[in-house]
Amino acid sequence: MTKIPVLEAIRFAYRFTFHHLGAIIGLIWLPMIMATVIGFFVFQRFFSALANALASNNFASMGPALLGLISFVFIGLLLVSMMAVPVTQLAMGSRKTGALAHFSFGPQEWRLFRAGLGVAGFLFVLLLLVSMATAALMGPGNPAANYAAQAAFMLCTVFFILRFGFLLPSVAVAESGPVLPRSWTLSGGNFWRILGIFLAVILPVRLVMVAVEAALAGPAILEPKLFNSTAMVAAQVHFANQSMPITAGLAFLFAPVLLGLSLSAGVYAFQTLKGEVVPD
């Protein structure tokens, strides 16, 4: 079984991203603006509704905000597909240049969008199954059951997202068969290597983002999140709502680097696993 060379994949990702940063920005800025603006209003409404529901203990009032959040998942996946495909093509060498602006939805974007919906639906079903199984085993009203379900779902989410998602854009762009089964098969036996690559390309950028956000919004964002009471949860949701302009702005500014690193690392892994020559 072919193993992904971890250090080479990391070097390729950083070299590609910072060498082609201008091209990446040109390819993604238009759909990224749409995703940022729509996401800002959707999440601000959702956080406001959640804070009010916690304060009044009336979660039925969250219906419209929750529906908006679910709708944004579909729109967000669509826009991410439109950003991921051209950057993946650039990393593969099939696209030679960037663009001043790029906004396209073709067969490859459609394949990636459908595969993303499949992963999201799978994780939603997994969440339901883990929650029901944990609650049944540990009893209703048991706080330990809640924490156990959250921990189990987080671990399963990381595993399945990396196994399915790390190679997903590359498979959608380079091949024409079923995307999800192919991504799962290719990534077999490489989970820990993929995890190491993912952490090496994403974690440093996330730490920089947290440092900048702490400098702009104050050190309160670094304080541990406590959920001992409904009032504390409501206060933290309100703080997250107040910090949305900074959070959305940083997500927009760092998106070219995050997308470039993660997508190019996936391209290197995909082409290595297939025995293809990785473009320099």
Salt bridges, closest charged atoms under 4 A:
GLU8 OE2 - ARG11 NH2 3.79
GLU175 OE1 - ARG182 NE 3.00
GLU175 OE2 - LYS274 NZ 3.09
GLU276 OE2 - LYS274 NZ 3.44
ASP280 OD1 - ARG15 NE 3.95
